[in-house]
Amino acid sequence: MAAPSSYEAILPQQFGPRTFISPPVTPTPPSEIVGALRTIPVLDGLTDEEYLWLASNGTEYVGDDGTVLFDEDTPADRMVFILKGEVHVRRHHAGPMAVWIGRAGAMTGKLPYSRMKTYMGSGYLVGSGWFLQIPETIFPAMLQAIPSMTQRCVSTMMDRVREVTRMEQQADKLAALGKLAANLSHELNNPASAAQRSASSLFSELRQYGDQKYRLGNLCLAETHTSQYRNWVNRTRAVLDEQEEARGDAPNALAISDREIDLLSWLESHNIPNPWAIAPALAEIGIATSQLDELTGLIPPEALSTAVATFASSLRVERMSETVVNSTVRIFDLIRAIKDYSYMDQAPIQDIDLAHSLESTLAMLQSRLQHVRVVTDFDTALPPINGYGRELNQVWTVLIENALDAMKDRGTLRICTQQHGSMAFVEIWDTGPGIAADLKNRIFEPFYTTKAPGRGLGLSLDTAQRIIQRHSGFIHVESSPGSTCFQIRLPLEQAQAY
């Protein structure tokens, strides 16, 4: 037994076993069908004879709640007048989103001159319904008997194409917005969480640091010992700062772990209380046991434990404060990147620095770049271009996301800008598997996608191409296994007549 389709799997839960519309047991008199046809706006103006022709040559069907009118991908071979009820059309792989809703008074289905071959989704009734269907085989006779149906059908098709395109574009925008929101949520969550944790721990650490300073003061050290201890702290901090600057932003976790073990042994051998709490802070900052050995010769033995604990506590307080500052700086950087990406509070048309525009887009997608090597090569002599900043950022987002999808978020992403004559070139390279030669000419077609069902609507590259064309530019792709390049050419001198 064949597995049920996703539609079949959903429908019985909502409406019971699948049933299809069928002719009524007792046919409706033509006069009543004519009366129902008169309620259809697109047929306004037909003569009585023309209404009667439709009623006499059409086939009426009825159905109850949940009845199936047609299945996705089955041949579309008839025009349908919805005389009563409501029809919902759903795609198998589009979840619960209704692709189209048809209500009483609509003319739908296959229309004369339409290129429609199959149904784009599965249609079923919500409530009871009554329909009049005109088979495709009598379309020529209908157009001969009712000449005005040509214009009526063409106008309906144009409206339908506009509506479906609008819905698909809206769904595509919502999907893009959802991905952007997810990226931003991830990027903002990390520094916000770090700042929150550090700020929470800072209160208790400040109390502990104050207690340690109080104990150190109670020891009433001689001025010489106090001065030597203060000088040791300053010297040690200076050395540690130099080491950190030379080490860079990527501390070696294994080295820190080894250093912590050595420091723990040193603290235990010198009878320092709570060595397990002190060693991590000293190891993280990079202090060596030799520097602690120097301290033992500068202050009395009874003051050693308090001096080391005070120094370690001060390091922890500084590290926590530094984390709060760095995290809030990162949050403000993201907010600035969002404003730059959206061109918030700016006129629709701006002078756009392409390098800055691309960097803002990369910032929006930072959460997907953890395992991607990003190489940028921006021409510093490239002048700004005049255009719609938000729309061009949408193009960069589409192309970079497609590159990341192709590489499965692992590989090398290279972005470069350069000037050739009066044109600005933007190239976005990825190391994905490439685009097959027979697909390269189709990827810019609307609604065409190589992604799995439910992963894309096939509108992103079409939208990107239209935006580039709006800027009097061109987009071109070259692809081979391991190297795909989308090249965008934009004129430097615009007529500003978008």
N, C-alpha and C positions, 0 to 999 in steps of 0.2 A: 504493500500500500504506500502510495507516495506521501511524503511529508506535506502537511498543509502549509500554504503560503502564510506570510505574516498577517495578511488581511483576513484569511480564513481563521487564523489562530485568534484574532481579536474579535471578529464579528460574532461567533457563537456566544462569547461571554456577555455580549451586550444585547444581542437580538435573538439568540437561539439558532437552530439549524438554518443553513443558507437556503433561501428560496428566491426565485427570480420572478420578475413581473410577468404577467400573462394577460391575455384578452379577458374582458369581463364575461361572466356566464351569460348575461343578457346584454346584447349590444345597445349602446346609447343611441337614441334617435338623432339623425343628422342635425336637426334643428337645435337640440341641446348642445351638441358639439360646436355648432356655429356660435351659439351664445357664449360658450366658454372661450372660443377663439377671439371674440370681440374684446375680451379683457386683456389681450396681449398687446402691449404698447407698440411693438415693432410692426404689427399688422394694421395699425390705424390707417384708414383711408381705402382699404380694400372694398370692392363692390360685393353685393350679396352673392353674386354668382361665383366670385373668387373665393369667398369664405366657404361656400358650399362645395367648391371643387376640392379644397383641402380636407373638409370633413368627409367627403365621399371617397377620396382616394387614399386618405391616411388610415392607419391601423391604430386603434386605441388599446391601451394597456392600463392595468391597475395593479396596485400592490399595497401591502400593509407595512407597518413600521418594521424596518430592518430588511425589507425586500431588496434584492440586488438588481440593479439596472444593467450593469455591465462590469466586466473585470478589466483590470489594467493589462495593457498590451494585447487585448483582443481587437479584431478589426472594427474600425469605426465605419459603419455603412448606412447610417440613417440620421435624419434630422428629427429633432424632438421638440415638441411644444409641451411645456409643463402647464397643464390645465388646473392642477390642484396638488398641493403638498410641497415638500422641500427635499432637495437632493443634496447630499454631501459627497464630495469626491475626495478620496484620500489616496496618497501614494503608499505603496507597500513599505518603503524604507524611509519615510519621512515622519515616523512617529505619529502622534495624535493630531498634528497640524492639518486642518482642512485646507486643501489646495484650492477648492472652489465650492461655493454654496449656490445652488440654483433654486429659486423660489417660483411659486406660481406666477405665470405671466412671462416667463423667459422662453426664448427660442435658442436651442443649444444643440449639441451633437455635431455630426458631420454636416457641413453646409456646402452648397454649391460653390465651386471654384476653390474650395479649401484643399490644402495639401495634407491635411490630417489623415494619417493611415491607421493609427491605433489609438485607443483611449490612454490618456496620460495618467489615469488613476482608476481606482475602483469606486463606482457610484452606488449608493444605497439610499433608501428612503428614510426620512425622519418623519414619522406619522404616515397616515395613508396618502396615496398619491394616485393621480389620473393623468395619463399622457396620450398625446397623439403623435405617432411616428410616421414620417415620410421616408420610404426606402430610397437609397441612392439611385436605384435603377430607374425611378420615374422623375429624377431631377430635371432632365430635358423637357419632359412633358409639362412639369410644373412651371418652368420658366417660360414656356410657350403660352400656357394658359394664363399665367399671372406675370407679365413682364416686369412689373415693379419689384418682384422678389429679388431680382439681381442686385439692385441698389440696397435693398433692405438687408440681404445676406452679407454683402461686402461690408456695409457699415457695422453690422454685428460682429463680423470677424475682426475688424480693426479694433473695435472696443474690447473684444475679448483678448486679443494679443496684448494690447496696452495694459489691461488689468492683470493678466497672468505675469507679464514682465515686471510690472510694478510690485506684485506680491513676491516674486522670486528675488528681485533686487532688495526688497525690504528684508526678506529672510537672510539674504547674503550679508547685508549690513549688520543685522542683529547678530549673526554668527561671528562676524569680524569684531563687533563690539564686545561680544562675550569673551572671545579670545584675548582681546586687549585688556579687558577688565581682569581676567584671570592672571595675565602677566603682571599687571600693576599690583594686584592683591598680593601676589607672591613676593614681588620686589619690595613693597611697603611693609609686609609682615615681618621680614627678617630684621631690618633695622629697628622697627617699632618694638618687636619682642626683645631684642638685645637691650634697647634703652630702658624698657620696663623692668627687665630683670636686674640690670645694673642699678637703676634708681632704687628699687626695692631693697637690694642688698646694701646699698650705700648708707642707709640710716643706721643699721646695726654696726657696720664697719666703722663709721665715724665715732660711734659710742666707744667701741673697742679701742680705736686709735686714741681717743681722749683719755681712756683709762690707762693705756700704756704710757702716754706722756706724763700722766699724773704720777705713776709709779717711778718713772725715770727721774722726775723732779724730786720725789721723796728720798731718793738715794743721796741727795746733797753732794753730788760729785764735786771734786775740786775744779777750779776754773780751768786748770791745765787739761784735765781729762775731758771736760765738757768741750773745750776748744778743739782737742784732738778728735773727739767723736764727731763734731760738726764738720771738721775738715775732711775726715774719712768719708762721711756721707756725701759731701760735695764732690770729692774726687771719684768716688765709686759711681755716682750718678753720671758724671761726665764721661767716664770710660764706658759705662753701659749704653749711654746715648750714642756714642761713636760706634759701638758694636752693632747697635740696632740699625743705624743708618747704613752701615756697610752691609749688613745682612739683608736688607730690603724688606719687602712686605710679606714674604713667605717663610715663616719660622719653621724650623725642622722639628716635627713632632717627636721623632725618635731621639734627637739630641736633647730636647727638653726633658724627655722621660729619663734618659740616662743621667742627666745633670741632677734631676730631682732625687734619684736614688743616692747619688754621691752626697748631696746636701743633707738628706735625711740621716745618713750615717754620721756625718759631721755633727749635726745637731744633737743626735743621741749620745755621741761620744763626749760632748761638752755639757750634757745634762740640761739641755734647753727644754722647758716644758712645752707640751703639745707640738712636737716637731712635725707631725703630719699636717698641721694647719699652716705652718710657716714655710715648709719646703716648697710647695707648689708656687707660691708667690715669688720666692727667690729664684726658682728655676726658670720661670716664665720670663723674668726680666733679664736673665742671662748671667747672674752673679756666679762667681767661681769660689770654691772652697779656699783658694789662696787669698782671696780678698777678705774672707772672714778670718783667716789666720792672722792677717794684718791687724784686724780689729782687736784680737785678743791681746796684742801687745800694747794697745793704746789706752785701755780702760781697766779698772780693777775686775778680777774674776767674778765678784758678787754682782756686778752690774752687767755682765755679758748677756745673760738671758733676756733682761729687760731691754737692753739696747737693740739686740737682734729682733726681738718681737716688735719693738716700736718701728724699726726700719721696715720690717716686712708689712706691718699694718699700713704704714704710709704708702708703700708700693701698691697695696690692694686698693686703697682709696683713690690713688691717682689712676690706676687702671680702670676702675669703675667709672670715674668721672670722664676719662678719655673715651670710653665706650659710649657713654651718653652723648658726648659732644659729636663723635664721629657718626653715630646713628642718626642724630637729628640733622647733621649736615647732609647725610645720604638722603634723608626724607625730603629736605628742602631741594636737593639736587633733582630728585625725581619730580617734585612739583614743578620746578622750573622747566624740566624736560617735557612735562605734560603741556605746559603753557606754550613752549616752543613748538611742540608737535602739532598742537591744535591751532596755533596762531591766535590764541585767545586775546581779545581786546585789540585786534588789529583789523585793518581794512581788508576786504575780500582779496584784493590784488596787492601783492607786496613785491619788493626786491628780495629775492630768495638766494641766500648763500647755500648752494647745493651741499657742500660738505657739512655745514651745520644742520641742515635738514636731514641728511642721512644719519648723522650721529644721534639726533633726537629720536629717530625711528629705531635705531639700535638700542637706545636706552629703554624704549618701550618694550622691547623684545628680550631684555637682558636675561630673564629667567630661562629662556630657551637656548642660551649661548654658553651654558656651563661647560659643555663638552665640545664646543666648537671653537676652532682657531679662527679668529677674525683678523683679517689683514686689510688695512685701508691705505689707499694711495690717492690722496686728494691733491689736485693741482692748485697750489696756493695762488697762482696768478689768474685763476679762472674768475672772471667778474660775476657778480650776482645777475640772475635772470629775472625777468618780470613775469609773474604768474600767480596762480592760485596755490598758496602754500599748503592748505589743508588737503587739497586734491592730490598734489604731488606727493605728499607724505602717505596718502592712501596707496599710491602706486608703489612707493618703496616698501610699504608694509606687505603688500600682496607679493611682490617679487622676492623679498627676503623670506617671508613665511613659506612660499613655495620651495625656495632653495633649502630651507631647514627641513621641510617635509620630505624632500627628495633624499636628503642626507640622513634622515631619521635623527636629527639633532646631533649628529656626530660627523666631523669632517672639517674642511676648510672653507670658509666664506670670505671671498675677496671682493671688495668694493672699491672702485676707483673712479675718479672724475678727471677729465682733461678737455682741452679746447682744441678743436680742429677748424681753422678758419672762423667762420661766423657761427659755428655750432658748438654747443656744450654737450659732451658725451658723458653718460653715466653707464658704467658696466657693473653688473652683479654676477659674480662667478660662484659656482658651487662644485663640489667634488662628488655629486650624486651619480647614479647609474646612467643618467642621460635620458634624452627623449628619442623615442624611435622615429626613424625617418618618415614613416608613413603617418605619424601623428603630429609632426612638427607644423604642418599647414593647418591643423584643425584646432590647436590649443587655444586660439583666440576666438573661436566660434562661441556665441552665447549658448549656455546650457550644456556645453560639452566639457566633460571632466574625465580624467583618468583615475580619480580617487574612488575609494570604495563607497558604496551607497550610504548616504547619510553623512559623509565626510565633506562633501562640497557640492555646490549647485552649478558649478561651471560658469559662473558670472565674473569671477575675480579678474581674470586676464582680459576679458571683454571690456570690463569697466576700466581697467588700467589703460587699454589701448584707446578707448574713447577719451580719457582724460589727456593722454599724450597728444592725440589728434586735436583736441581742443586748444592745446598750446602750440599748434602748428608743428608738432614734432613727429617722430617716427619711433617705433619699437621693433626690434629684430632679435631673433634668437639663433644661436649656433650651439649645437650639442653633439657630444660624443661621450662614450662611457668614461666617467671620471672627470668630465669637464663640460659644464653647461654655462653659457653666457647669455644673459639678456642685456642687450644694448639699447639705451634710450638716447635719442638725439633731439636736443631742444635748441631752437634758434636763440641767439643772444639778443638780437634786436627784434622786439615784438611790435606789432602794429597796435597792440592794446585794444583790439576789437574782438574780444572773445565772444 
